[in-house]
Amino acid sequence: MSASLKETFERCKKEGRNALVNFITAGYPTIEDTLPILKGMQNAGVDIIELGVPFSDPIADGPTIQAANNVALDNGITVSKCLELVKNARSEGITVPIILMGYYNPILKYGEEKMIKDSAESGANGYIVVDLPPEEAVKFRSTCTKYGLSYVPLVAPATTDERLKVLGGIADSFIYVVSRMGTTGASTEVSKGISELCARVRKFAGDTPLAVGFGVSNREHFLTVGASADGVVIGSKIITLIGQSKPGERGDTAFKFVKSILGEDYEAHAPKTFTNAPLSEFKDTKQVLEELHKYNPKFGDFGGQYVPEALHACLAELEKGFEDAVADPEFWNEFRSLYSYIGRPSSFHRAERLSEYAGGAQIWLKREDLNHTGSHKINNALSQVLIARRLGKTEIIAETGAGQHGVATATACAKFGLNCTVFMGAEDVRRQALNVFRMRILGAKVVAVTNGTQTLRDATSEAFRFWVSHLENTHYVVGSAIGPHPYPTLVRTFQSVIGQETKEQFKELNDGKLPNAVVACVGGGSNSTGMFSPFEKDTEVRMLGVEAGGDGLDTERHSATLTAGIPGVFHGVRTYVLQDDDGQVHDTHSVSAGLDYPGVGPELAFWKSTGRAEFVAATDAQALEGFKLLSQLEGIIPALESSHAIYGGVQLAKTMSKDQHIVINVSGRGDKDVQSVAEILPKLGDRIGWDLRFEDDPSK
């Protein structure tokens, strides 16, 4: 069906104009509105339609398309229903080319080849996959070719020549050129430098048509952009207008908008009929992009860089900065000179009463809660700020859930005189008010994210969106071992000081022996990969990660990604994801804000797949029991995140003999969680026999 796309651009060229490509979100404002909108566009003269397949976490899209995705999903749209809409559109006379545009995880969940086959049978002409890296796009394109579909690559201003060569080589109909760095959205003016950008792309694309999008919203923009391109893409503006229109009038709104772009006198020339493309001879294309990485982006089948093309430049710059830093003895000297500021090496000791309570293995505690700022997060925050300074960045952004990473990043920025902005879900702002105030005391700006579940997941998405629009002077300090390469390797590198110290401290106190097991809580994975990685090759040492079981694994209210999730792509990385049958990411729950996340680091996913590490889940009530045990038996109030590890570690110790040893990483202190515990105890306290409600005023 790439032939019909090529014919469309050729026809527009003969007419002396640019092709108009319109984007709409399937199922928005309602599922029933989609076909009238498509008809309205075709009747007015649109040339190509991009039909957006909604995804729960669209990190490349601005507020307009984000909101449209959420509304469509709330309406019950699914991948299958999107294909059904295309099929119905064809049966009702829609003949213009339709390209399905979306993110990779729903395709992966549906089954890549099955999705392409079913899309072709429904009447789609091709695909745009926002977050598919070039090395995988080559394979995807081959499958599209097999079923007669076109694969339309995306390129951005920062796309390198090497990547342009690959993407230009696999384009078989046209190339979507993103006109500016950032997320989608209508704009009052078009980006500068479009002619230079298009000229650079054409060096590698040859005669392949270019369609330019991002920020186009009116006829003036259409004509300005069209001076350099073969087609112009408009999305956010039409979605806004359709959303503002009344039910029953949305098809007419789409018709009028297209007319306003092409001109009132323009006569539509839609193809008379639509015919499904025949199957073509399938030839598997060999991978033609071999980017050099000092550190492997993959952990077995997991990892990688599944990001919008505009984000690749950010990651490439960071990867180079990280590689240069860790190869520079001066960098390590500067980082280690901060150990006294952090409080390293952190304390390590045996928990005598907790061990006695468990009645089995001897329990040791690695006290990251005693670090400056109260958690392990300061290790990573300081190291990334040092890298940011080497890269000449003056602005720092971070995401945070429980607030500990936000506090650590704000602390590092205060020490080194950098501006700091922290993105935090509005729900987490509420339940972690103390840490919010601490960040503000340190001079940071805290942005409450009101999208989605208003938790760590949404804060991370918003931070990625901001970063891609502010690359020149901004570094994003990711707080966990999540996200696209190099973040999982970078964060693990600087957090591995936890496990390295633990190994040496235990050996010194135990005649050179190693512990029988190490235990850590698991959210994204910063403290667990930091504790586990130095023990990875010591196969006699068990590695136990304890996830957030929330209300229980038999409910939907938990965050136990490795225990209950399946492989997918989320926040730029292939890993385990909590997702539904349609590839949409699940809402999560945990009493602990720092573990309330539906993904996990790819290295942990790899260890699960190989069996090197074991993972269990502790419910909210069990985490509270761990919180109580460490507080009342050892006089240490742990973070609720760490409390999951305490509970899991105690349960493990009970199964072991008294001559064996386990180490639990106490990743953070619990003063930030006292209010949360007070709020949840009336609900969960009876389950663990703990009632702290005051009946009398203790001051009288």
C-alpha positions, 0 to 999 in steps of 0.5 A: 500500500506504499504505492497509494502513498507515493501516488498521493504525493505525486498527485499533489505535486502535479497540482502544485501544492503540498500534501495535507496529512491530518492526525486524529486520535482513534476514539476521541472525543468518542468512538462513534465520532471517529468515522464522521471525522474521517469522512469530513476530512476526506470530503474537504480534501485531506490527502493522508490521515494518521490515525493515532492508536492511543497509548497510556504513556505517550512521552513524545506527545504534548498535553493535547494529544495526551488528553485525547489518548486518555479520553479515548482509553476511558471510552474503551478504545483498544487496538482491535477497535482501532483496526475495526474503525479502519475496516469500517471506514473502508466499507463506508467509502473512506479511500484516502490512505490511512496510516496507523501511528502509535507506540511500540508496546501495544504492538508488541503485546498484540504480536508484531507480525499479527498486528501488521497482518491484521492492519493490512487486512483492515485496510491500513496503508502503513505505520509510524511507530514513535519509539521504535529505534532504527535497528528494530525499525529495519525488521519492522519495515521488512514485515510491513513490506511482506504484508504490503504496508509502508513503514514511515520513519520519523526524523528530528533536527538532532538525528545524526547523519548515520541514523538519517542514512538508515532511516532514509534507506528504509523509507518506502513512501515518505519520511515524517520530519519533526520540525523541532525538538520537543513534544507535539502541540499547536504553535503560534509560529513555525520552527525556524531552520526547516529549509536547512533541516529538509535539505539535510534529510534529502541528502540521505532520502533522495527523491522520497517525499518529506512531510513536516509536522509539529507546531503547524496550525493554520494555512499560513504555517501550511504554506510556510512549511510547504515551501521546503517540504512535500507534505505538511502534518497537522494534529494538535490543532484539529484535535483541539477544535474537535474537542471543543465542538458539540456532539453531532458537529465534529465531522463538520468541524473536521471538514471546515478545518481542512477547508481552512488549510487547503482553501475554500475553493479547493476541490477534493480528489479522493481515490475512487476506490480502495483496494487492499495491497497484495502480499509481496515477496518477503525479504528479511532486511539485515540490520544496517545500523551498528552504533558503537557503545562502550557499555552494552545497552542490552541486558539479554533481551532487555534494555535498549533505547525505545525512544522518540527520535528527538530524545536520541540526541539527549541520550547520545550526549549523556552516554558520551559524557558518562563514558568519558567521566568513568574513564577519567581518574580525576572524575573518580577522585572528585566523586570520592572526595564527596564521600565525607559529605555523603557519609560514606562508607555507610554504617554496617552492623548486625541487627541482634534483636531482629535476628533473635526475633526471626530465629534463623539466619543472622541479619545484618543491616547496610545503613544507607538511611544514615547518608546525607539526605537520608537515603541512597539517592545521594550517591547517584544524584551527586555523580550525575550532577558532576557529569552535568557540570562536565557537559556544561549544563546549568539546569537540572531536572529530576523526577521523584516519587517518595521525594528522596531522589528529589531531595538528593538532587536538590541538595547536589544542585545547592552544593554546586550552584545549579538550578533544580526543577523536580517533577513529582506526581500531585498525589505524591506531593500530597503524601510526601509534603515534608520532602516537598518542603525540604526540596523548596528549602534547598532552592528547588522548584517542585512541579506537581504533575496532574496527569494520569495517576499523579504518581512517579510514573507520570512524573517520569513521563513529564520529565522526559517531555521537558528534557527533550525540549530543553537539551541545550542547557539541561540534564535530566538526573534519572533517579532509578535504574530505569529508562533508556540506555545509558541510564540503567548502567549509569545509575547502577555504576554509581549505586554499586558502592552500596554492594561493594562496601557491603561485601568488604564490610561483611568479609572484614567482620566474618573472616573473609566470608560472603553473606548467604543472601542480600536483600533489597526493596525493588521499585525501579531498581536503584538500591537493589541493583546497587546492592546486587551487582557486586554480588552477581558473579558470587553465585553462592550469594542469593539475591532477593528483591522485595516488591510492593504487593499493595493490597495483594497480588490477587487485586489490581492494586499493587506495584509488583512488576517482576512478580506479576508483570510481563515483558514490554516497552515502557519509558524507553526500555524493554523490561517487565511491565504491569500492563493489560491485555491491550498493552496499556500500562496499569495504574499501580498502588503502594503505601510507599510512594517510591515503589509505586511504579509499573516498570522496573530496571532492565538489569533486574528483568534480566536477572529474573529471566536467568534466575540469578535473582529472586523476587517476592512481594510484600503487601502494604500490611506486611511492609507496615509490619517490617516498619514496626519490627525495625523501629521497635526491635532496633530503634531504627525507623525505616522508609516504607520502601525499605520496610518491604525489604525488612519484612522480606528479609525477616521471612527469608531469615526464618527459613535459614539456619542460625549459622547463615547470614543475610544482609538487608539494605536499609535504603532510606530513613522513615521520617518522611513516612511518619504521616503516611503511617499515621494515615494508614494504620487505622485501616491496616493496623488491626492486621498486624496488631498495631494500634497507635491511636492516642485515647488521651492527650499525653501532655496532661 
